């Protein structure tokens, strides 16, 4: 794919990875992804903003053919899907300097063996004049590594946002014109990568507010010609107010836990509480993460395996704990054979969540009328708590 113009003498470069289905050997990619880099040609100097994943290094270097010189390689983030081709760029353009934050410098040396003398560090707010284009560097730590920064082209009101506002989408379209598709992909991206840093993202968005931004060009996914679309979405996702939503990840070994889940879903629905249930043996955990962005209550449903939660449930609980969603309430339901400690174990596995614990409902064997009555009481309690929190 050839470089594609964004503005006069500003180009998109990189690769569209249609076939990748797993990121970092962890994150599902149902729609593939892209690795976005950008070339800014001023009257006097030329800057390359990020590079591409090492798997696409040859393609990326072919895109640079005919570029007479590169003076600066802006490394906004040291992870290899952004920085992986920097050594190849420096080999072709030996006079180029790598521009990075001070924290990024040590990471680039450690991960890519870039010579220290090749790296120029910039401070938060510092600028470089390319002649007609001015690059301003804005520290945005923990979106999603500590060294990450954005680059703002003042004359074009264009923000190269790195992972900030990104999405994992492979598309022939350069821009986020299909906003429904991009919204879902960007929300998945936020849920899986950014949500643990929700409070820090609030500060980073505030840092961007003084800037006039007419275009946002992230390092993954579509470019936003309507930046308010994605900024407003982020403001909603990082807010402290969840929605009137209960999320239930579950496993059922012999059907008892499933019966409890189905009864709870029906009872909550009667209370006009929205519910999403996820049977974990066949669930894309990314969809569970997306639902946690909005959830007010997490109900973990599990059978007992040797006194403990089912391993898949433990994994989902650990995922929720790591993602730090804004859930307000949590509880456990499930069945057991002779004895159980699932409630205690789930509490340990989700200890980082700042939630009010609602009394669990646990059933020995197959659930009967007594258990279903307790589940109805649980649904009543959840509905009341949501109403008291102003979520109805």
Secondary structure by P-SEA (a helix, b strand, c coil): cccccccccbbbbbbbbccccccccccccccbbbbbbbbbbcccbbbbcccccccaaaaaaaaaccccccccccccccccccccaaaaaaaacccbbbbbcaaaaaaaaaacccccccbbbbccbbbbbcccbbbbbbbbcccccccbbbbbcccccccccccccccccccccccccaaaaaaaaaaaaaaaccccaaaaaaaaaaaaccccccbbbccccbbbcaaaaaaaaaaaaaccccccbbbbbbccccaaaaaaaaaaaaaaaaacbbbbbbcccccaaaaaaaaaccccbbbbbbccccccccaaaaaaaaaaaaacccccccccccccccccaaaaaaaaaaccccccccbbbbbcccccaaaaaaaaaaaaaaaaaaaaaccc
